[in-house]
Amino acid sequence: MDFAEIARYIFIGLFAVYTLITYVGSTLHDRRALKGVYAVQNVITFAIHLIGYIVLYLGADDMKYIVLYIIEFAMLFATIVVYDIVYPKASRLLVNNMVLLEVVGFIFIARINYDEAVRQLVLAAIGTVITFFVPAILRNVKQMRNWGWAFAAIGFVAIAIVPIFGRTVNGADLAIRFGDAFSIQPSEFVKILFVLFVASVFNKLRSFKQILIVSGIALAHIGILLVSRDLGTALIFFVAYIVMIFVATHKFYYLAAGVGAGFLGGFIATKIFSHVQSRIDAWRDPFKDYQGSGWQVARSLFSIAAGGWIGTGLGKGLLSSIAYIENDMMFTAISEEMGGIVSIAILLICLNNLILMMGIASRCNTLFYRLIAVGLGTMYGFQVFLTVGGSIKLIPLTGVTLPFVSYGGSSLIASLIMFALINGMYTMREE
């Protein structure tokens, strides 16, 4: 039995213990006990990181994996230390979960494509440095709550230029390229601007007319995303808006109207946009066009089934048979090589993040900050649902990333900023 075979059982044990202690930590209030939870989380996280890269090194017999591991370790360790020193009142559970998910992403991206892993590390480092300033900005720049229309204008322009100047990615107009080595996906950052816009306007909600205006702007955002064939992000915007309007007004008829409008809009979209209907057809029967539109979903189901409960072992799967796996189907990769038990543990960790976010939202005294926390939490939770649901054929495949895990610099940096904003509000509340 080689080390990769042994490692898959170690991974199961480590992820199981991490998940259990994370949920236990969510119920604790004693600071000494919580420090013990944080320490165990960190030890398990770095053990997973180390074992993962040992497996990759032994499989490839290439020192470049050791070098990459050392640099990643330094960055992740620095993340924890900086948060602990600069923001001692931040939610360490949220920070530790974020670092663990980054570790999983680093391991699997390096396993799939080393060059992409290097790029992901560089962008992660840039994003992490940026996010160190986010809580301080949120705490000190109180005028942000009055910048709603500026957020809307910047966000609308950013996604509006994508269909004109954008580069097609996986059949959708998603990214704007600058030269051969750098591109940006504006919709990932516009998600944050959109939440800030809605929170700002609804913070001073006075009339039904305001709701109509904001709804019209939200619909314009969603319409551009549909034209760009970015179906997943359009759904995320829509769901976040419906939840935020309900939290702002406490009116159930707005929630019911939103759900009804969503079904009606979805029906109309299938008639207007051919790519929406093709996604639904592939979901209904991926084997009907197995070599075409159904290939990704069908191969994902085969891979998940091949992994079973304990996985085939890191580096032992046939991940290259699935197109864009490092972007859209990382849950499939984890399920095949680490198995169903680890996949469920990761889902539970993502759920824990959502619970922590909504808990922070409930403790915000100001409606503006509460709406930001609810909006960002909804976007995060629904994005996880979309990517996992598409991988297991629960819903049509939408092509969104698994936050912190999937390859993509824009997605990673935007996710880091989202978590930093949440932690900024948590810090303000604790202080």
VODOSE-221100 format. One record per residue (C-alpha): residue in three letters; x, y, z. Coordinates in steps of 0.001 Angstrom, whole numbers, plus 524288, in hexadecimal, padded with zeros to 5 digits. Layout:
% residues N
AlaXYZ;...
//
This chain:
% residues 431
Met800008000080000;Asp8060880CF37FBAC;Phe8053B819C480315;Ala7F9F881EE77FAB3;Glu7F1C38133C7FF0A;Ile7F4D5815C680D58;Ala7F2B28246F80BAE;Arg7E49E8231880773;Tyr7E11D81CF18148D;Ile7E8CD8276D81BBB;Phe7E170831EC8141B;Ile7D46982BFE81824;Gly7D83682C2682677;Leu7DDA7839F582616;Phe7D1FE83FC681F00;Ala7C86F838AE827F8;Val7CF2383DDB8343F;Tyr7D04D84B9382EA0;Thr7C1DF84C0382B1F;Leu7BDAD846FD8386D;Ile7C6278506284025;Thr7C1F085BD283797;Tyr7B3AE859B383AEF;Val7B720857C684934;Gly7BEAA86490848BE;Ser7B2B686B768433A;Thr7AB868689E84FED;Leu7B65686C8B8595F;His7B7B7879B486029;Asp7C3228770886948;Arg7CF2487D988637F;Arg7D8BB8737F86899;Ala7D0D686855862BB;Leu7CFB486FB0855E8;Lys7DE6B8719D85542;Gly7DFC8862E485650;Val7D63C8612084B0A;Tyr7DDB886AE1842B5;Ala7EA92863F28457F;Val7E5188569C841AC;Gln7DF4985C6883547;Asn7EC56862288315A;Val7F3DB8559D83422;Ile7EA4984D9E82BF9;Thr7EA578578D820E5;Phe7F912857A181FA6;Ala7F999848D682111;Ile7F04F8477F81579;His7F8A58512C80DE3;Leu80548849ED810E4;Ile7FFED83C5180DFE;Gly7F9CC840EE8015D;Tyr806948464A7FC47;Ile80E3B83A53800AC;Val805118322D7F847;Leu806CC83B657ECBB;Tyr815A683B667EE54;Leu8168182C967EF28;Gly80DB982B2D7E352;Ala81575834837DAC7;Asp822E6833567E131;Asp824DB841D67DEC4;Met82A2E84B827E8BF;Lys821ED8567A7E331;Tyr8167F851767EB3C;Ile81E7B852DD7F7AC;Val8221B860CD7F418;Leu813EE864117F135;Tyr80FBF85DF47FE16;Ile8196F8660C805FE;Ile81501872DB7FFDC;Glu806A686F60801AD;Phe8090D86BA080FD0;Ala80FB58789C81281;Met8047D8804A80C96;Leu7F9CE878AC813A9;Phe801088793D820A7;Ala802DE887E181EE5;Thr7F4458895D81C55;Ile7F0E28833F82968;Val7FB5D88ADB830C9;Val7F7A68980B82AED;Tyr7E9398962B82DED;Asp7ECC8891E683BB5;Ile7F53789DFC83E08;Val7EE758A8A883634;Tyr7E0658A42483806;Pro7E05589C50844A8;Lys7D18A89D93845A8;Ala7CF0F897F28380F;Ser7C7E588B0B836AA;Arg7D3138815B83715;Leu7C9D58765483366;Leu7C6D587D68826AD;Val7D5448803C8243B;Asn7D93F87227826F5;Asn7CE9686CA581E2D;Met7D2ED875D781367;Val7E10A87144814A3;Leu7DD04862F381460;Leu7D537864D6807E0;Glu7E0C586BEC801E0;Val7E9518604280570;Val7E009856EC7FE8F;Gly7E01A85FB17F2A3;Phe7EEE8860D57F25A;Ile7F0998520F7F339;Phe7E71A84EBB7E85C;Ile7EB1E859A27DF24;Ala7F95A8555D7E0A7;Arg7F51E847557DE2C;Ile7EE1384B5F7D195;Asn7F722855EB7CC3C;Tyr8038885A977D2FC;Asp804868674D7CB40;Glu7F69B86AEA7CEEA;Ala7F9E3867F07DD1F;Val80513871B47DCA5;Arg7FC2187C277D6F5;Gln7F1C3879257E11C;Leu7FBCC87ABF7EBFB;Val80055887E47E6D9;Leu7F27288CF87E5D2;Ala7EF12887627F32C;Ala7FA8188ECB7F913;Ile7F63C89B737F27C;Gly7E8318997E7F6C7;Thr7EC2A89641804A8;Val7F43A8A2B3805F1;Ile7E8B78AAA8800C8;Thr7DF588A48780A66;Phe7E7D48A80D8160D;Phe7E35E8B61F813C5;Val7D4E88B35781153;Pro7D0298B27881F8C;Ala7D74C8BF14822F4;Ile7D1548C6198173F;Leu7C3C28C13181ABB;Arg7C56D8C5D0828BF;Asn7CAE18D341825A5;Val7C3DA8D76081922;Lys7B6148D97D81E2D;Gln7B2238E0C8811D7;Met7B1628D3EA80A72;Arg7A3128D2BD80E01;Asn7A06F8DED5805B9;Trp7A7858DA047F98E;Gly79CED8D0CE7F4BD;Trp79AA68D6EF7E779;Ala7A9418D7D97E4F9;Phe7AA7A8C93D7E7E4;Ala79F518C6977DE6B;Ala7A51E8CEEF7D392;Ile7B2B58C9067D4AB;Gly7AD678BB367D52B;Phe7A41F8BD117C9C3;Val7AEA88C2C97C107;Ala7B8208B7F57C4DA;Ile7AF208ACED7C081;Ala7A97C8B48B7B4FA;Ile7B6A28B5797AE27;Val7B90E8A6D37AF2B;Pro7B02B8A2C97A3BC;Ile7B7118AD1B79B81;Phe7C5578AB3079F1D;Gly7C4CB89E5F7A691;Arg7CB3B891707A3BB;Thr7C2EA8853F7A27A;Val7C57487B6A7AD5A;Asn7BEA586E337ACDE;Gly7B482873AC7A36A;Ala7B1B8880087AB37;Asp7B69C88E0E7A9FE;Leu7BC9D88F097B77E;Ala7CA3E894D77B787;Ile7D17C8A0A87B277;Arg7DF6489D8A7AE97;Phe7EB028A6A57B04B;Gly7F5FE8A1127A82E;Asp7F8DF892907A7CB;Ala7FB07890007B63C;Phe7F0778977F7BD79;Ser7E1AD897CD7BD05;Ile7D6F889BFF7C651;Gln7C909897587C814;Pro7C1978A3B47CC16;Ser7B52C89CAF7D066;Glu7BC5F896BE7DC0B;Phe7BF148A4537E18D;Val7B2258AA177DD32;Lys7AB828A0507E649;Ile7B1698A7CC7F1A4;Leu7AE158B51B7EBDB;Phe7A0308B07E7E976;Val79E728AC937F7BA;Leu7A4278B98E7FC4A;Phe79AE28C0D97F329;Val78EA78B9C37F7B3;Ala7929B8BAF380604;Ser795088C98980487;Val787FB8CC747FDFF;Phe77FED8C37780694;Asn786828C9318129B;Lys77E358D5538100C;Leu772748CE9B80A1C;Arg767228D80B809F4;Ser75DAA8D45C7FF2D;Phe758ED8CA247F5B2;Lys75E8F8D29E7EADA;Gln76C3B8D01D7F02C;Ile769CC8C1857EFB5;Leu765758C2807E17E;Ile771868CA5B7DDBB;Val77AF58C1207E49D;Ser773E38B5667DEDE;Gly775578BB3A7D152;Ile783E88BD1F7D336;Ala785318AF4E7D87F;Leu77DD28AA2E7CCA9;Ala787078B1B67C3A8;His792CA8AB3F7CA27;Ile78CA589DD37C8A5;Gly788DC8A0717BA83;Ile796D28A3E67B6AC;Leu79BD58979F7BD5E;Leu7922088F5D7B5C0;Val7965B895C57A90E;Ser7A4578929B7ACEF;Arg79FED8847F7AF0C;Asp7A417885557BD47;Leu7983A87E017C235;Gly79DB787A3F7CF75;Thr7A175888077D373;Ala7944088D287CEE3;Leu78D8B8837C7D7F0;Ile796618875E7E33A;Phe792F9895C87E155;Phe7847B892AE7E0C6;Val7840788A387ECF6;Ala78C4A893BB7F4E6;Tyr7836989F027F106;Ile7770C897C37F4E6;Val77CAE894368022B;Met781808A21880498;Ile774878A85E8012B;Phe76DB089F1F80A7E;Val7772F8A2318158D;Ala775B38B0D58130B;Thr766D08B0E78129D;His762A68A49F81A2C;Lys757AC8A35A81030;Phe754DD8955880C1C;Tyr74DA2899B87FFED;Tyr75A6589F3E7FA8A;Leu760A1891FC7FCC8;Ala7553F88B097F625;Ala75554894C47EAE7;Gly763E6892C07E92D;Val762AD884047E89E;Gly757898852A7DEE1;Ala75F3E88EBE7D694;Gly76AC3885717D6ED;Phe762EE87A2B7D159;Leu75CC4882F87C719;Gly769F1888C77C381;Gly76FED87B497C28A;Phe76532876D87B953;Ile766E8882E17B0CB;Ala775B2881327B0CF;Thr774618735C7AB62;Lys76C99878EC79FFE;Ile7758B8846E79D32;Phe7832887F2D7A030;Ser786AD87257799A0;His7920B86FDB7A2F0;Val788A186F8C7AE85;Gln7804E865227A7FC;Ser78C5385D317A43A;Arg790C585D047B280;Ile78368858207B6A6;Asp7835884DAE7ABFC;Ala790CB848EB7B058;Trp78BE0848487BE56;Arg77FB98408E7BAF2;Asp7870A836397B347;Pro795CA8380C7B25A;Phe7972C82B057AB4C;Lys78E8282F2C7A009;Asp7999A8379979AC0;Tyr7A49C830C67A1E0;Gln7AF5C83589798BF;Gly7AA088435C7987A;Ser7A29E84BA27A24F;Gly7A0D5840767ABFA;Trp7AF3D83CBB7ACC4;Gln7B2DB844987B8E9;Val7A73F840247C105;Ala7A845831EC7BCC6;Arg7B6E3831397BF83;Ser7B4C2837E17CCA2;Leu7AB0582D647D0A1;Phe7B46E8229B7CC69;Ser7BF82828DD7D421;Ile7B78E82A867E095;Ala7B30281C6D7DF93;Ala7C104817C67DD6F;Gly7C58681ED27E9BC;Gly7BB6D818717F28C;Trp7BC9581B7380109;Ile7CB5E81B0A80297;Gly7D02781FB57F539;Thr7D9CA81A567EB7B;Gly7E517821827F20E;Leu7EB3C82E9D7EEFD;Gly7F11382E147E15F;Lys7EA64821257DE29;Gly7DE21826597D79B;Leu7DB5D829387C952;Leu7D92E837B67CB10;Ser7DE6883B367BDA8;Ser7D260835197B77B;Ile7C9B8840387BC77;Ala7CA6E84D437B579;Tyr7CD3A859647BDC3;Ile7CD95851247CA10;Glu7D65585AB97D15A;Asn7CC638659C7CEE9;Asp7BEBF85FD17CF56;Met7BFE4852057D4CA;Met7C931852377E052;Phe7BF0084BA67E8C9;Thr7BF63840607DF27;Ala7CE4383FB57E019;Ile7CDB283F4A7EEF2;Ser7C2F7835057EEB3;Glu7CA8882C307E57F;Glu7D7E182CB47EBF4;Met7D49D82F417FA47;Gly7C74F828D57FA8B;Gly7B98E82BC27FF01;Ile7BCED82CF380D72;Val7C6AD837F280B0E;Ser7BD5A83E718015E;Ile7B28283E8580B78;Ala7BBF8843FC8158F;Ile7BF8084F2680C5A;Leu7B11C851E4809FC;Leu7AEDE8526B818A6;Ile7BA3E85BE981A12;Cys7B42A8648F80F8C;Leu7A73286398816D4;Asn7AE2B8679182348;Asn7B337873A681C36;Leu7A5538771E81856;Ile7A0758752682647;Leu7AB6987DC782B7E;Met7A8468885882176;Met799D88887A824B1;Gly79D228888183328;Ile7A58F8948083112;Ala79A8589ACE82952;Ser790DE8987583461;Arg799D789F7283DE9;Cys79BB38ABAD83593;Asn794638B71883BB3;Thr7948E8BF3782F38;Leu78BC48BB27823E6;Phe796498BEE781A07;Tyr7A02F8B56081F8F;Arg795DC8AAF1821F1;Leu791C38AB89813AD;Ile79FEA8AA8C80F23;Ala7A21A89E7981784;Val795618983D81304;Gly7980089B71804BD;Leu7A5E58965B804AD;Gly7A21D88A5D80C96;Thr7970C887488032C;Met7A003888CE7F77F;Tyr7AA1E87FE47FD9B;Gly7A07587566801AD;Phe79908875737F4D7;Gln7A5A4874F47ECF8;Val7A9CA868B37F457;Phe79C4E862EE7F1D1;Leu79D27865DA7E344;Thr7AA9285FEC7E118;Val7A7F2853CB7E94C;Gly79A20852327E430;Gly79EDE8530B7D62E;Ser7A989848FA7D89B;Ile7A02383ED77DE2B;Lys7952B841C47D457;Leu78C20847507DEA5;Ile78A90853B27D680;Pro78F39857FB7C8F7;Leu79DB885AC47C80E;Thr7A01E869697C944;Gly7AEE186A3D7C84E;Val7B170871777D517;Thr7BD6286F037DD65;Leu7BE69868D47EAD7;Pro7C32B8744A7F34A;Phe7D18F873627F751;Val7D2CC865DA7F12D;Ser7D106867B07E284;Tyr7DB6986D847D9AF;Gly7D93E87BC17D657;Gly7DFAD887F97DB85;Ser7D3C2890CD7DAAA;Ser7CB5F8870B7E1FE;Leu7D5B1884EA7EC71;Ile7D8848935C7EEDE;Ala7C9F5896AD7EF0A;Ser7C77788BB87F8DC;Leu7D299890A28016E;Ile7CCD389E5480137;Met7BF488991E8048D;Phe7C465891D381063;Ala7CC7189DAF81481;Leu7C0428A639813FA;Ile7B8E389C8681C6B;Asn7C41F89C0482606;Gly7C4BF8AACE82604;Met7B6A08AB7F82A79;Tyr7B9128A0F5834A4;Thr7C4AF8A890839E4;Met7BCBE8B51683A9D;Arg7B2328AE0D84229;Glu7BBDF8A7F284BA9;Glu7C2608B51384E0C;
//
